Amino acid sequence: MSEISHVDILDMHKRYPGAMEDSLSQINMKIPAGRKFGLLGPNGAGKTSLISIMCGFLEPSSGSVTYYTKDKRELEGRALKNVIGFVPQEYALYGELSPRQNLEYFGALYNMRKGEINKRSEELLVILGLSEVADKPCGSFSGGMKRRVNLAIGIIHSPKILFLDEPTVGVDVQSKHAIIRFLNQLNIEGTTIIYTSHHMNEAQEFCDELALIDHGKVMAKGMTTDLLAQHGTDDLHTLFINLTGEEYRN
Ligand SMILES: Nc1ncnc2c1ncn2[C@@H]1O[C@H](COP(=O)(O)OP(=O)(O)OP(=O)(O)O)[C@@H](O)[C@H]1O
């Protein structure tokens, strides 16, 4: 398997059936492998639509998303599916199953061998502090525990590019800290992280590159430190409000 070089989004638009306006408009973006890339924007900005298209769950209305390898080939089909991981905003787990059973089930969907699933599951259960509840049904877990199970499921197959839609929403400080520390570790080990968040402090600290999206358009994009310097602030919250305004979004 060749290493991934970057993902290229070219002139991408998305209009949902029956909608009067584009949910994403003229998106052009290149994300190099190895980044911790943050997609930020108010409610309804288009973040989930964008990562759903990047993961191949949703078709764009026009334009393209292409993954390139370091030897300049395009990655497609099963080969692409195997290198992408997605951790959705909603819990994508079976509440009647335990974390271990969920991991077995989702690992099998990626055609992983049983021994491989068991080994990887053990690792993830320990790292994410789920060992003690590994055989209990997930349905009764706290929000933070469910988030950690959700994360383990999304990375059971050791993806090279990991998409996370608000991975720290509704969790306590401890779980948030554990999740961010783990994501940093994955990135150090070579996983590209593309994530959405509404937490400006967290994004400023975590992401080395950011794109601010509003009304389906990219308002600003760049390395975190450069973006802040260009806009004359050291605070992402201020930059966000300056670019997206103060009015409520529905
Ligand atoms: N399945 C759908 N059908 C029609 N419109 C949709 C659909 N999904 C999203 N939209 C619309 O597309 C726009 C972008 O939504 P999206 O969920 O991508 O935004 P978001 O930035 O992820 O928002 P949030 O921060 O609230 O999760 C919104 O106007 C939303 O109403």
PDBQT file of the ligand as one rigid body, heavy atoms in Angstrom, charges set to zero:
ROOT
HETATM    1  N1  LIG A 301     -29.977  15.640   4.226  1.00  0.00    +0.000 N 
HETATM    2  C1  LIG A 301     -30.151  16.944   4.050  1.00  0.00    +0.000 A 
HETATM    3  N2  LIG A 301     -31.154  17.424   3.264  1.00  0.00    +0.000 NA
HETATM    4  C2  LIG A 301     -31.341  18.745   3.076  1.00  0.00    +0.000 A 
HETATM    5  N3  LIG A 301     -30.562  19.700   3.617  1.00  0.00    +0.000 NA
HETATM    6  C3  LIG A 301     -29.545  19.294   4.402  1.00  0.00    +0.000 A 
HETATM    7  C4  LIG A 301     -29.291  17.905   4.660  1.00  0.00    +0.000 A 
HETATM    8  N4  LIG A 301     -28.204  17.815   5.474  1.00  0.00    +0.000 NA
HETATM    9  C5  LIG A 301     -27.810  19.082   5.708  1.00  0.00    +0.000 A 
HETATM   10  N5  LIG A 301     -28.603  19.960   5.070  1.00  0.00    +0.000 N 
HETATM   11  C6  LIG A 301     -28.471  21.425   5.073  1.00  0.00    +0.000 C 
HETATM   12  O1  LIG A 301     -27.173  21.751   4.601  1.00  0.00    +0.000 OA
HETATM   13  C7  LIG A 301     -26.619  22.841   5.358  1.00  0.00    +0.000 C 
HETATM   14  C8  LIG A 301     -25.295  22.410   5.951  1.00  0.00    +0.000 C 
HETATM   15  O2  LIG A 301     -25.577  21.419   6.959  1.00  0.00    +0.000 OA
HETATM   16  P1  LIG A 301     -24.413  20.623   7.720  1.00  0.00    +0.000 P 
HETATM   17  O3  LIG A 301     -25.062  19.620   8.602  1.00  0.00    +0.000 OA
HETATM   18  O4  LIG A 301     -23.423  20.160   6.723  1.00  0.00    +0.000 OA
HETATM   19  O5  LIG A 301     -23.774  21.816   8.591  1.00  0.00    +0.000 OA
HETATM   20  P2  LIG A 301     -22.794  21.728   9.858  1.00  0.00    +0.000 P 
HETATM   21  O6  LIG A 301     -21.798  22.826   9.646  1.00  0.00    +0.000 OA
HETATM   22  O7  LIG A 301     -22.268  20.366  10.022  1.00  0.00    +0.000 OA
HETATM   23  O8  LIG A 301     -23.773  22.115  11.048  1.00  0.00    +0.000 OA
HETATM   24  P3  LIG A 301     -23.713  21.718  12.636  1.00  0.00    +0.000 P 
HETATM   25  O9  LIG A 301     -22.574  22.491  13.226  1.00  0.00    +0.000 OA
HETATM   26  O10 LIG A 301     -25.025  22.206  13.143  1.00  0.00    +0.000 OA
HETATM   27  O11 LIG A 301     -23.554  20.236  12.743  1.00  0.00    +0.000 OA
HETATM   28  C9  LIG A 301     -27.689  23.240   6.380  1.00  0.00    +0.000 C 
HETATM   29  O12 LIG A 301     -28.422  24.327   5.839  1.00  0.00    +0.000 OA
HETATM   30  C10 LIG A 301     -28.554  22.011   6.495  1.00  0.00    +0.000 C 
HETATM   31  O13 LIG A 301     -29.869  22.356   6.812  1.00  0.00    +0.000 OA
ENDROOT
TORSDOF 0
